[in-house]
Amino acid sequence: MVSAIIIILSKRRLLFLLLVVAIGGVMLFHKPLCRLLFPFPYREIVEMNAEYAGVDPQLVAALIYVESKFKPDAESRRGARGLMQLMPETASWVIEQKGLNHQVDDLYDPEVNIKLGIWYLAFLFREFNGDRVLVLAAYNAGWPKVKEWLASGAWEGKVNDLHRIPYLETRRYVTKIMRTYYLYRYLY
């Protein structure tokens, strides 16, 4: 009977010890483990272009993660292309504005896609006075549409009234990117 009690206590101690080691390991290695789930490939390209444009590189990483999971050949059902899921019309406009020598087919090239996407984000930040929530909504729905929502009073453009964004997809998009952005800020 006594030996059975000792075995039970030993098993409990072993389980407790394993639990303590597991929790300690997670606490010690949680950032490296989380970075496996939320990677940051193309980091140098993002950081270089983001610094030049004055855009937060972690926001760009979150946007790329949500848009394409860092797959340069990603294409949406609506035709958005590349890492930052730029629509060909938007990319053509950015190319024209910047006076670049790129083609829309270059959107699958990570360097080109990131350069154009970050320039467009910087443009949106200027259009919306640095308001991250408005910029993300505009990136998804288009900046003329967001200006229309604001002018009509359909949405006040605040984070606490995201539920009033007229497009469900844009509501979810802004929420998802903001959540991912805080993760990237923490991890990187």
C-alpha positions as CSV (number, residue, x, y, z in Angstrom):
1,M,0.0,0.0,0.0
2,V,2.8,2.4,1.0
3,S,4.7,1.6,-2.2
4,A,1.6,2.3,-4.3
5,I,1.2,5.8,-2.6
6,I,4.9,6.5,-3.3
7,I,4.4,5.6,-7.0
8,I,1.3,7.8,-7.3
9,L,3.1,10.7,-5.7
10,S,6.1,10.1,-7.9
11,K,3.9,10.2,-11.0
12,R,2.3,13.4,-9.8
13,R,5.6,15.0,-9.1
14,L,6.9,13.9,-12.5
15,L,3.7,15.3,-14.2
16,F,4.1,18.5,-12.2
17,L,7.8,18.7,-13.1
18,L,7.0,18.2,-16.8
19,L,4.3,20.9,-16.6
20,V,6.7,23.3,-15.1
21,V,9.4,22.5,-17.7
22,A,6.8,22.9,-20.5
23,I,5.5,26.3,-19.2
24,G,9.1,27.5,-18.7
25,G,10.1,26.4,-22.2
26,V,7.1,28.2,-23.7
27,M,8.0,31.3,-21.7
28,L,11.6,31.1,-22.7
29,F,11.1,30.3,-26.3
30,H,7.7,31.8,-27.1
31,K,9.0,34.5,-29.5
32,P,11.0,32.2,-31.6
33,L,8.1,29.8,-31.7
34,C,5.7,32.5,-32.6
35,R,8.0,33.8,-35.3
36,L,7.7,30.4,-37.0
37,L,3.9,31.0,-37.2
38,F,4.3,34.7,-38.2
39,P,7.5,34.9,-40.3
40,F,8.9,38.1,-41.8
41,P,10.5,37.1,-45.1
42,Y,11.6,40.0,-47.4
43,R,12.3,41.9,-44.2
44,E,15.2,43.9,-45.6
45,I,13.3,45.0,-48.6
46,V,10.3,45.9,-46.5
47,E,12.4,47.8,-43.9
48,M,14.4,49.7,-46.6
49,N,11.3,50.8,-48.6
50,A,9.2,51.5,-45.4
51,E,12.0,53.7,-43.9
52,Y,12.2,55.7,-47.2
53,A,8.4,56.1,-47.4
54,G,7.9,56.7,-43.7
55,V,5.7,53.7,-43.2
56,D,5.8,51.3,-40.2
57,P,7.5,48.1,-41.5
58,Q,5.6,45.9,-39.0
59,L,2.3,47.3,-40.5
60,V,3.6,46.3,-43.9
61,A,4.5,42.8,-42.6
62,A,1.1,42.4,-41.1
63,L,-0.6,43.5,-44.3
64,I,1.5,41.1,-46.4
65,Y,0.8,38.3,-44.0
66,V,-3.0,38.8,-44.2
67,E,-3.0,39.5,-47.9
68,S,-0.8,36.8,-49.2
69,K,0.9,34.9,-46.4
70,F,4.2,36.1,-48.0
71,K,3.6,34.2,-51.3
72,P,4.9,36.3,-54.1
73,D,2.7,34.5,-56.7
74,A,-0.5,35.1,-54.8
75,E,-3.5,36.2,-56.8
76,S,-7.0,37.0,-55.5
77,R,-10.3,36.1,-57.1
78,R,-10.6,39.8,-58.1
79,G,-7.2,39.9,-59.7
80,A,-5.0,41.5,-57.0
81,R,-1.4,40.3,-57.4
82,G,1.7,39.6,-55.4
83,L,2.7,39.9,-51.8
84,M,0.8,43.1,-51.1
85,Q,-2.1,42.1,-53.4
86,L,-2.1,45.2,-55.6
87,M,-4.8,45.5,-58.2
88,P,-3.3,46.1,-61.6
89,E,-5.1,49.4,-62.0
90,T,-3.7,50.6,-58.7
91,A,-0.2,49.4,-59.6
92,S,-0.5,51.2,-63.0
93,W,-1.5,54.4,-61.3
94,V,1.4,54.1,-58.8
95,I,3.9,53.4,-61.7
96,E,2.6,56.5,-63.5
97,Q,2.8,58.7,-60.4
98,K,6.3,57.6,-59.6
99,G,7.5,57.7,-63.3
100,L,8.8,54.1,-63.0
101,N,9.6,51.7,-65.8
102,H,7.7,48.7,-64.4
103,Q,4.9,46.7,-66.0
104,V,1.9,45.3,-64.2
105,D,3.3,41.8,-64.8
106,D,6.2,42.8,-62.5
107,L,3.7,42.6,-59.5
108,Y,4.8,39.0,-58.9
109,D,8.4,40.3,-58.3
110,P,8.6,40.8,-54.5
111,E,10.9,43.8,-54.7
112,V,8.6,45.6,-57.2
113,N,5.4,44.6,-55.4
114,I,6.8,45.8,-52.0
115,K,8.1,49.1,-53.5
116,L,4.8,49.9,-55.2
117,G,2.6,48.7,-52.3
118,I,4.6,50.7,-49.7
119,W,4.5,53.8,-51.9
120,Y,0.7,53.4,-52.2
121,L,0.4,53.0,-48.4
122,A,2.5,56.2,-47.9
123,F,0.1,58.0,-50.3
124,L,-2.9,56.7,-48.2
125,F,-1.2,57.9,-45.0
126,R,-0.9,61.4,-46.5
127,E,-4.5,61.3,-47.8
128,F,-5.9,60.3,-44.3
129,N,-3.5,62.3,-42.1
130,G,-1.7,59.3,-40.8
131,D,-4.8,57.5,-39.5
132,R,-3.9,53.8,-39.6
133,V,-7.5,52.6,-39.5
134,L,-8.6,54.8,-42.4
135,V,-5.5,53.8,-44.4
136,L,-6.2,50.1,-44.0
137,A,-9.9,50.6,-44.9
138,A,-8.8,52.5,-48.0
139,Y,-6.3,49.9,-48.9
140,N,-9.1,47.3,-49.0
141,A,-12.1,49.3,-50.2
142,G,-10.4,52.1,-52.1
143,W,-9.7,55.6,-50.9
144,P,-12.5,57.3,-52.8
145,K,-15.0,54.9,-51.1
146,V,-13.6,55.6,-47.6
147,K,-13.8,59.3,-48.3
148,E,-17.4,58.8,-49.4
149,W,-18.2,56.9,-46.1
150,L,-16.7,59.7,-44.0
151,A,-18.4,62.5,-45.9
152,S,-21.9,60.8,-45.7
153,G,-21.5,60.0,-42.0
154,A,-21.8,56.2,-42.7
155,W,-18.6,55.7,-40.7
156,E,-16.7,58.1,-38.5
157,G,-13.4,56.4,-39.2
158,K,-12.7,55.5,-35.6
159,V,-11.4,52.1,-34.4
160,N,-14.3,51.9,-31.9
161,D,-16.9,52.1,-34.6
162,L,-15.5,49.6,-37.1
163,H,-18.9,47.9,-36.9
164,R,-20.2,50.8,-38.9
165,I,-18.0,50.2,-42.0
166,P,-20.5,49.6,-44.7
167,Y,-18.5,46.7,-46.2
168,L,-18.3,43.5,-44.1
169,E,-15.1,42.5,-45.9
170,T,-13.4,45.8,-45.0
171,R,-14.6,45.6,-41.4
172,R,-13.0,42.1,-41.1
173,Y,-9.9,43.2,-43.0
174,V,-9.1,46.2,-40.8
175,T,-9.7,44.1,-37.6
176,K,-7.5,41.2,-38.8
177,I,-4.6,43.5,-39.9
178,M,-4.7,45.5,-36.7
179,R,-4.6,42.3,-34.7
180,T,-1.7,40.9,-36.8
181,Y,0.1,44.3,-36.7
182,Y,0.2,44.2,-32.9
183,L,1.6,40.7,-33.1
184,Y,4.3,41.8,-35.5
185,R,5.2,44.8,-33.4
186,Y,5.6,42.4,-30.4
187,L,7.6,39.8,-32.3
188,Y,9.8,42.1,-34.4
